[in-house]
Amino acid sequence: MRTCFFLLLSLLSNTTFSQFAVIKDNDGYVNIRSEASKGNNISDQLKNGFVVYCFEPEKNWINIDYSKNNKDLSGYLYKDRVKYLSDFEKIPLIKETKTKVIFQKDNVTISIESKNFESNTAKLTFSKDKSFLEKINGKQFWGTDGGIPKTAFKTITVVIGTKTIELPKNAFEDLFEPNLSSTRINYDQTSNTLYISSTNSDGAGSYELVWIIEKGQYKERKVAHGF
């Protein structure tokens, strides 16, 4: 029992630390390395503002996952070359129901809604033995480990002053099993960027997500496997 407790505590600690972060370096960019050490091992460069997913530090280094040019990549960087999204200003939750959350501060309001997944109207592609769901509407998807999802995102709406931003369907149509209660909103005043992040899954298909709204425009999303 004692062993199980400390294992659970360790997992919770790792999950709490692992999160999205933004590249912030005085040089305007950072070198990504293939190993957690200096040497002839530079594999990439990322500019300030690029969002990466960070794991537990190894002394002065952080292992990261990131996507670039439609490729999933990984590497290492100095731990002081990033700023975690959780360190930016928080937009508080003001209302929560089973299918909707609303965040608001000053003239910024973010609403996120979920819905039941309509499997009867979706194109489901299974493995040859029919035991594993591979694609939904012709796309790889996030949220289950081969099972049919039960819930999906319905809408994500951001209101800034008099401007309303509806995130396009391609920002969430392949993301399932949203856990609305895990949603976090952070705001970087310097770059005028909103980060909407959450941890979602049916239990087995866990993934980390962040939508990025920069200067009043939807920019992109980042998705990571996490743990």
Salt bridges, closest charged atoms under 4 A:
ASP25 OD2 - ARG81 NE 2.59
ASP44 OD1 - LYS68 NZ 2.78
ASP80 OD1 - ARG81 NH1 2.60
GLU89 OE2 - LYS105 NZ 2.84
GLU173 OE2 - LYS139 NZ 2.36
ASP174 OD1 - ARG221 NH1 2.69
ASP188 OD2 - LYS24 NZ 3.70
GLU214 OE2 - LYS219 NZ 3.56
GLU220 OE1 - LYS222 NZ 3.72
